[in-house]
Amino acid sequence: MNDNPLLSLGFDLPFEDIKPEHFEAAIDVQIQQAEQELKDLLEVQGERTYLNTLKAYDRLAEPLTRSYILLLHLNSVVTGPEVRATLQAVQPKVTSFFTRFSLSQPLYQALKDYAATPDAQFLTGAKRRLLELALDDFRRSGADLPAEKKQRMEEINMRLSEICTQFSQNVVDSTAEFEHLIEDESKLAGLPASARAAARQNAESKGKPGWRFTLQQPSYLPVIFYLDDPEIRKAMYTAYNQRGSEDPYNNEPLINEILALRKEKAELLGYQDFADLVLEDRMAKNGARALQFEQDMTLKIRPFFERENAELMEYRRALEGEDAPELEPWDVSYYAEKLRKASYDFDEEALKPYFAVDRVMAGLFEITRRVYGVTIQEVKGVQVWHPEVKTYEIYNEAGQLLARFFADWFPRESKRSGAWMNSFMTGDRDGAFEPHLCLMCGNLTPPVGDEPALLTHSDVETIFHEWGHLIHHALSDVEVKKLAGTNVAWDFVELPSQIMENWAWEREALDLFAHHHQTGETIPDELFEKMVAARNFRAASVAMRQLSLGTTDLMLHMKYNPEADGSVLDYSRNLLGQFMAVKPGAEFKMITAFTHLFASPVGYGAGYYSYKWAEVLDADAFSRFREEGIFNRATGQDFLDKILSRGASEDPAKLFRDFMGRDPNPDALLERSGLLV
């Protein structure tokens, strides 16, 4: 055990030394340590104080949490049989501990006893809020339940943890298993040269002839948007929307069980449904308000959406004659891209030479320096989990190290899809000072041959988005760890990420980094103007897709009844189809790969609406930067002081009001998107 690196984790994580076999032994020891910490907290002699009760609660089980987060991370980025077997072995133990912790009547009572002391009456700021939220969390976790219901709650939590992990692994495996090989080059008509080169390189890496396409987004999206052959588009579309739906990776039964267990959990706690349970401490407060928000936005946007769909079909008829067939689901993106190019003479591929990934990162760092006064430097010699990972550090204007972070941008078959940010460590801000330790990952277009990785503008927005999450954590300055960084209400957490995307559209910001990788020239004015003009192309369709996911999520967690409504696949397909340009057929089973909803016990379950909710917040908040200057340090400092650095130390609605001086204006998003009548 003395050789187990997980038992002495510091700021420098020894990725090269950590092996899957280290986790179970270390976590067993760390659970015992956490049990002792809990025992010490419960058996405090004398008067309860902030230090011996509330701070002890805030810091309880930190080593266990760090090891478990590290294991979950490795399962996301370099998964394999050993990592998975280890996770399956330790997950029940960890889940059991934290469930018992969240249901501990003695701990709940200890916090209530402390709340009654004179010491607690003088708490202010984040410390007072922690006590209030902790008592509420215990109640909402079931600490007031009788013994038999607590036992059932623990069983539910353990089962959810197990099957949500299985859901995620099924999506990874079914995605990785698929390939589509093309040996006849004539079938690649319409596909951009960059996508052809990537597909050729992919095939060569597997020792196969021709061009290899996968369901990873950098491979999948060019086919759906550009490839002329409708049969190949159909095959790729069908495979993509059936991930996780066929044996041995069939997630349908897992979805049914997850929904049933979440409903049972809510009912055990006295809530009408899972949405009311999880939204009680968020800005929306309950499922009804979140659903009403979705429905109100849908009502306002639908007329624009229907007009866009009619225009798309008219465009196809203009191309192919009045007898042109009706659009199929796999046709929509293809013809929409053609219409965009025809309407604005704009092809997003023309931008890729200006977005080399290293220059994008450098530009992002310069924007951050100008707005928030921090500098970012790459560091070498730090251990990482994969050779492609880069390491950086963030310093304030006084030269103090605020955070270190890792960036892992390219797809691998051992890595889950999507893009995300997470933290390995929340630094101390209560007396001592420690830097934070974070990461951001994605699945962006990888380099081809000797060229750098050239990104689409959508890829650039993804980087900016995840960076917004990362600096939310990295620039956090909250003395309570449980309320630091991104540990905020889920319908507020997307504000810092989504507001960052705005800088990716500003000429002044783009000129800092959008330089042609061969000539060094900035984006020509004509191309930039086309890009901006095309920004809101089919904006209603983009909005309706988000609304479809948020609405379906809420309906599944509030209204869906398997006995009355039939299969979850049919129910969700019918709901989603109401927001789609073409109603999907039986091949559409995307819900079985909807990892946001089902890959963790809570995750975005009953909370996917928060993306659109936060878009309203970000559009409104960025209007102040537009008025005062996108690089205005005073405005940036105000956003840093009142939102980014504050975590959950204050009610999010108040944080927003502190920055804007008023409540959010819902029309700000519609105005930005050109969808305001």
VOFIBA-510957 format. One record per residue (C-alpha): x, y, z. Coordinates in pm, whole numbers, padded with zeros to 5 digits, always signed. Example, Ala and Ser with C-alpha at 12.3 -4.5 7.8 and 13.67 -1.06 7.14 Angstrom:
BEGIN
+01230-00450+00780 +01367-00106+00714 
This chain:
BEGIN
+00000+00000+00000 +00296+00233+00054 +00351+00222-00322 -00008+00317-00405 +00003+00669-00557 -00367+00727-00490 -00303+00737-00116 -00085+01045-00140 -00235+01248-00425 -00114+01604-00437 -00143+01880-00692 +00080+01693-00940 -00123+01390-01044 +00105+01091-01126 -00091+00965-01427 +00197+00751-01552 +00222+00571-01217 -00149+00513-01157 -00270+00169-01263 -00626+00032-01258 -00533-00213-00983 -00445+00076-00749 -00800+00204-00726 -00986-00064-00536 -00723-00097-00263 -00691+00281-00223 -01063+00344-00224 -01117+00077+00043 -00867+00260+00265 -01017+00600+00184 -01369+00483+00266 -01238+00375+00608 -01072+00714+00650 -01395+00888+00553 -01589+00675+00801 -01347+00786+01073 -01380+01151+00968 -01757+01116+00992 -01727+00948+01332 -01505+01231+01459 -01753+01489+01336 -02043+01314+01505 -01860+01264+01835 -01741+01621+01887 -01686+01692+02254 -01808+02026+02381 -01974+02300+02180 -02017+02266+01807 -01828+02525+01602 -01775+02611+01238 -01440+02431+01238 -01544+02107+01404 -01880+02075+01231 -01953+02279+00920 -01598+02297+00780 -01549+01930+00868 -01867+01855+00672 -01743+02063+00376 -01410+01874+00362 -01532+01526+00454 -01409+01240+00229 -01192+01459+00005 -00931+01186-00069 -01205+00936-00154 -01377+01187-00381 -01053+01268-00564 -00969+00903-00631 -01319+00826-00752 -01332+01131-00981 -00997+01024-01123 -01129+00676-01197 -01443+00815-01362 -01222+01045-01567 -00998+00763-01691 -01309+00566-01783 -01414+00864-01998 -01083+00927-02176 -00884+00601-02188 -01137+00333-02105 -01060-00036-02139 -01149-00371-01980 -00932-00315-01671 -01062+00036-01605 -01422-00077-01650 -01382-00381-01427 -01228-00160-01160 -01512+00090-01182 -01769-00188-01156 -01591-00318-00847 -01562+00011-00657 -01874+00193-00769 -02113+00010-00532 -01885+00078-00235 -01847+00448-00313 -02216+00493-00390 -02309+00314-00070 -02087+00539+00140 -02212+00865-00011 -02573+00751+00004 -02536+00662+00373 -02360+00995+00422 -02647+01184+00257 -02904+00989+00461 -02720+01004+00795 -02965+01113+01059 -02684+01171+01314 -02497+01398+01071 -02819+01580+00987 -02879+01625+01359 -02522+01747+01413 -02576+02018+01153 -02912+02112+01306 -02747+02128+01650 -02477+02353+01512 -02739+02573+01341 -02887+02641+01686 -02556+02768+01833 -02458+03134+01874 -02159+03062+01647 -02391+02969+01361 -02602+03280+01409 -02302+03495+01319 -02217+03311+00997 -02219+03524+00684 -02175+03480+00310 -02083+03140+00172 -02058+02980+00517 -02416+03074+00605 -02537+02960+00264 -02355+02626+00303 -02537+02558+00629 -02874+02645+00477 -02814+02434+00166 -02669+02143+00365 -02978+02116+00583 -03196+02135+00274 -02986+01875+00091 -03025+01630+00379 -03399+01674+00376 -03412+01628-00002 -03182+01325+00015 -03413+01149+00257 -03246+01200+00593 -03590+01248+00751 -03722+00920+00611 -03798+00621+00834 -03543+00338+00834 -03713+00114+00577 -03749+00401+00328 -03386+00502+00383 -03285+00147+00299 -03486+00164-00022 -03331+00503-00106 -02983+00353-00070 -03082+00064-00298 -03218+00308-00557 -02902+00522-00551 -02675+00221-00588 -02875+00077-00874 -02891+00413-01054 -02515+00451-01024 -02463+00105-01170 -02701+00127-01465 -02616+00486-01558 -02252+00381-01593 -02364+00089-01808 -02572+00326-02022 -02265+00541-02090 -02044+00243-02169 -02304+00105-02411 -02300+00433-02603 -01920+00435-02617 -01906+00074-02733 -02181+00098-02993 -02024+00417-03130 -01679+00261-03153 -01805-00062-03310 -01949+00104-03620 -01754+00181-03936 -01854+00257-04292 -01590+00185-04556 -01603+00337-04903 -01364+00211-05170 -01524+00380-05472 -01402+00740-05471 -01692+00852-05688 -01921+00792-05390 -01740+01070-05201 -01889+01339-05427 -01971+01654-05231 -01747+01569-04936 -01491+01839-04853 -01125+01761-04916 -01046+01785-04544 -01307+01522-04459 -01181+01295-04738 -00826+01323-04610 -00936+01246-04253 -01134+00942-04371 -00837+00817-04573 -00605+00860-04274 -00857+00681-04055 -00870+00384-04293 -00491+00368-04314 -00465+00368-03935 -00677+00052-03935 -00489-00108-04224 -00795-00085-04447 -00840+00033-04805 -01038+00336-04915 -01205+00579-04677 -01330+00492-04329 -01614+00679-04161 -01723+00646-03799 -01994+00787-03575 -01750+01025-03405 -01878+01374-03485 -01575+01495-03686 -01633+01199-03918 -02013+01183-03907 -02110+01549-03953 -01933+01614-04287 -02117+01314-04434 -02457+01439-04316 -02391+01796-04429 -02205+01748-04756 -02206+01398-04906 -02420+01380-05221 -02507+01010-05199 -02840+00990-05007 -02806+00617-04938 -02478+00664-04756 -02624+00959-04565 -02919+00739-04470 -02690+00459-04351 -02484+00695-04137 -02789+00879-04003 -02961+00554-03912 -02653+00412-03740 -02596+00735-03547 -02953+00749-03422 -02955+00383-03325 -02649+00393-03102 -02720+00211-02780 -03037+00049-02914 -02925-00296-03028 -02795-00591-02831 -02549-00628-02666 -02559-00250-02608 -02935-00202-02581 -03010+00091-02349 -03390+00086-02380 -03443-00134-02072 -03196+00080-01880 -03390+00398-01968 -03712+00240-01843 -03546+00141-01519 -03374+00478-01470 -03701+00666-01519 -03886+00432-01284 -03621+00458-01012 -03605+00836-01039 -03983+00856-01008 -03981+00624-00707 -03704+00829-00546 -03904+01150-00587 -04218+00992-00448 -04031+00853-00147 -03931+01210-00068 -04284+01344-00110 -04247+01508-00451 -04490+01471-00735 -04217+01377-00981 -03841+01377-01037 -03847+01720-01200 -03993+01883-00890 -03728+01710-00678 -03424+01819-00877 -03546+02168-00973 -03647+02281-00626 -03303+02434-00561 -03251+02568-00915 -03364+02891-01073 -03675+02731-01224 -03783+02598-00880 -04017+02328-01019 -04096+02120-01326 -04407+02314-01418 -04216+02642-01450 -03938+02479-01656 -04192+02315-01887 -04383+02642-01920 -04057+02814-02018 -03999+02554-02289 -04356+02582-02415 -04351+02963-02420 -04027+02966-02620 -04162+02701-02857 -04479+02903-02918 -04281+03215-03005 -04035+03032-03232 -04265+02786-03412 -04391+03031-03681 -04029+03104-03781 -03955+02731-03775 -04243+02644-04007 -04138+02918-04247 -03782+02782-04253 -03905+02430-04332 -04123+02554-04616 -03828+02750-04758 -03608+02441-04746 -03854+02231-04943 -03903+02514-05192 -03527+02527-05236 -03511+02154-05313 -03784+02192-05572 -03597+02484-05727 -03293+02259-05758 -03462+01937-05867 -03798+02036-06011 -04155+02041-05882 -04155+01659-05866 -03865+01651-05619 -03937+01397-05343 -04023+01511-04994 -03730+01556-04759 -03615+01260-04551 -03454+01312-04208 -03106+01249-04353 -03169+01512-04621 -03239+01810-04397 -02884+01905-04299 -02759+01836-04654 -03007+02067-04826 -02989+02323-04546 -02613+02350-04598 -02666+02394-04973 -02928+02661-04907 -02699+02840-04665 -02420+02841-04920 -02657+02965-05191 -02814+03232-04970 -02492+03372-04829 -02231+03227-05065 -02085+03093-04742 -01922+02755-04688 -01798+02690-04334 -01517+02483-04483 -01369+02810-04611 -01307+02913-04250 -01116+02604-04141 -00773+02722-04263 -00807+03015-04021 -00875+02800-03716 -00565+02598-03632 -00630+02461-03286 -00314+02597-03119 -00382+02947-03251 -00743+02922-03132 -00622+02836-02784 -00367+03120-02789 -00636+03366-02897 -00872+03243-02630 -00602+03299-02368 -00540+03652-02494 -00913+03733-02484 -00922+03603-02127 -00621+03817-02032 -00782+04130-02174 -01121+04070-02014 -01026+03918-01678 -00661+04017-01629 -00521+03663-01602 -00244+03502-01807 -00223+03142-01927 +00103+02958-01999 +00166+02609-02134 +00380+02395-01902 +00590+02093-01990 +00703+01794-01789 +00366+01734-01623 +00232+01379-01633 -00083+01333-01844 -00317+01045-01932 -00248+01049-02308 +00031+01196-02525 -00214+01433-02699 -00301+01608-02371 -00155+01955-02311 -00109+02124-01973 -00148+02493-01887 -00141+02719-01582 -00338+03036-01503 -00185+03328-01313 -00338+03650-01183 -00188+03995-01237 +00025+03957-00923 +00182+03639-01067 -00002+03406-00830 -00086+03058-00963 -00466+03030-00964 -00513+02700-01146 -00362+02432-01364 -00565+02259-01632 -00538+01990-01898 -00679+02001-02253 -00760+01680-02446 -00926+01767-02777 -00925+01478-03024 -01140+01164-03054 -01021+00814-02962 -01209+00487-02960 -01130+00463-02587 -01283+00807-02521 -01645+00902-02481 -01809+01137-02728 -01900+01500-02673 -01715+01781-02497 -01692+01847-02125 -01510+02020-01842 -01441+01878-01498 -01223+01942-01195 -00976+01716-01018 -00931+01948-00722 -01093+02255-00572 -00822+02463-00407 -00853+02591-00052 -00969+02950-00006 -01045+02937+00369 -00733+03071+00535 -00486+02882+00314 -00456+02929-00062 -00430+02642-00309 -00465+02650-00688 -00750+02465-00858 -00689+02167-01089 -00924+02128-01388 -00959+01971-01732 -01149+02015-02055 -01203+01752-02322 -01359+01735-02666 -01382+01535-02986 -01270+01792-03241 -01144+01748-03595 -00795+01594-03556 -00485+01690-03755 -00439+01529-04097 -00092+01453-04224 +00151+01740-04165 -00122+02002-04131 -00229+02130-03790 -00574+02042-03661 -00803+02278-03852 -01136+02342-03686 -01480+02441-03800 -01624+02754-03645 -01859+02524-03455 -01550+02352-03308 -01419+02694-03206 -01747+02767-03028 -01714+02433-02848 -01368+02526-02720 -01492+02867-02605 -01792+02701-02436 -01586+02453-02236 -01337+02727-02154 -01621+02925-01999 -01693+02630-01770 -01324+02592-01691 -01260+02953-01589 -01580+02944-01383 -01396+02688-01170 -01039+02810-01217 -01119+03170-01116 -01344+03069-00828 -01269+03242-00499 -01510+03084-00251 -01404+02978+00097 -01648+02685+00097 -01544+02406-00139 -01891+02260-00186 -02007+02597-00320 -01700+02679-00530 -01660+02696-00907 -01916+02514-01117 -02100+02374-00813 -02394+02600-00889 -02756+02551-00985 -02770+02357-01313 -02979+02621-01488 -02710+02877-01401 -02401+02669-01475 -02426+02726-01851 -02415+03107-01824 -02035+03132-01793 -01986+02877-02071 -02237+03013-02318 -02142+03377-02273 -01786+03288-02382 -01917+03174-02722 -02006+03534-02803 -01641+03634-02839 -01603+03375-03117 -01831+03594-03330 -01666+03931-03270 -01427+04064-03537 -01204+04230-03279 -01165+03898-03096 -01127+03681-03407 -00846+03899-03536 -00640+03793-03235 -00623+03432-03350 -00811+03357-03674 -00510+03369-03904 -00462+03147-04211 -00232+02865-04104 -00019+02905-04420 -00028+03277-04505 -00093+03429-04162 -00372+03648-04305 -00679+03727-04098 -01025+03629-04220 -01106+03845-04526 -01379+04102-04466 -01605+03944-04727 -01581+03599-04567 -01634+03741-04218 -01942+03932-04332 -02084+03616-04488 -02016+03425-04167 -02199+03684-03956 -02486+03708-04205 -02523+03330-04197 -02511+03314-03815 -02886+03314-03775 -02953+03096-04078 -03228+02855-03973 -03196+02991-03620 -03547+02870-03542 -03451+02514-03637 -03146+02528-03413 -03358+02660-03127 -03629+02401-03184 -03374+02121-03157 -03272+02243-02811 -03635+02289-02714 -03715+01938-02838 -03453+01786-02610 -03549+01997-02309 -03920+01933-02354 -03877+01560-02407 -03657+01540-02098 -03920+01711-01883 -04206+01509-02028 -04022+01182-01961 -03963+01283-01600 -04303+01445-01538 -04570+01292-01761 -04454+00964-01914 -04647+00657-01803 -04527+00332-01968 -04862+00159-01921 -05061+00436-02087 -04802+00582-02326 -04634+00272-02467 -04264+00224-02529 -04023+00496-02428 -03876+00490-02779 -04212+00559-02943 -04308+00820-02683 -03983+01013-02715 -03978+00980-03095 -04329+01126-03120 -04235+01416-02892 -03908+01492-03069 -04078+01466-03407 -04299+01764-03322 -03986+01979-03329 -03824+01832-03640 -03845+01944-04001 -03926+01585-04101 -04101+01346-03867 -03861+01057-03803 -03933+00694-03874 -03885+00384-03661 -03509+00398-03724 -03485+00707-03500 -03390+00596-03149 -03161+00877-03039 -03292+00862-02682 -03085+00545-02629 -02766+00753-02671 -02886+01062-02482 -02600+01055-02232 -02685+01397-02087 -03001+01247-01941 -02904+00892-01855 -02527+00858-01809 -02532+00965-01444 -02783+00925-01159 -02894+01288-01197 -02687+01467-01461 -02911+01675-01685 -03211+01458-01600 -03511+01695-01581 -03261+01975-01638 -03181+01986-02008 -03400+02296-02038 -03112+02477-01863 -02924+02515-02192 -03198+02733-02339 -03260+02900-02002 -02891+02993-01981 -02895+03117-02342 -03142+03380-02228 -02905+03473-01945 -02596+03483-02168 -02758+03684-02448 -02877+03937-02194 -02550+03954-01998 -02337+03988-02312 -02545+04289-02414 -02362+04477-02139 -02023+04382-02289 -02149+04498-02628 -02246+04833-02484 -01932+04885-02275 -01671+04708-02492 -01600+04338-02541 -01251+04385-02391 -01356+04637-02126 -01156+04539-01817 -01397+04708-01579 -01691+04515-01723 -01488+04194-01722 -01383+04252-01362 -01745+04311-01267 -01848+03981-01430 -01556+03809-01254 -01636+03962-00915 -02013+03916-00930 -02054+03586-01118 -01742+03390-01218 -01562+03397-00883 -01871+03358-00667 -01972+02997-00733 -02290+02917-00542 -02209+03149-00253 -02523+03349-00334 -02857+03279-00498 -02795+03277-00876 -03085+03512-00948 -02921+03766-00715 -02580+03719-00881 -02736+03796-01218 -02915+04102-01080 -02589+04222-00920 -02421+04216-01262 -02705+04347-01478 -02890+04559-01226 -03219+04384-01311 -03380+04046-01380 -03312+03869-01714 -03487+03991-02026 -03624+03681-02211 -03643+03871-02540 -03265+03922-02548 -03210+03573-02692 -03489+03604-02948 -03353+03940-03059 -02998+03803-03097 -03131+03510-03300 -03349+03726-03525 -03664+03559-03393 -03840+03855-03238 -04153+03976-03411 
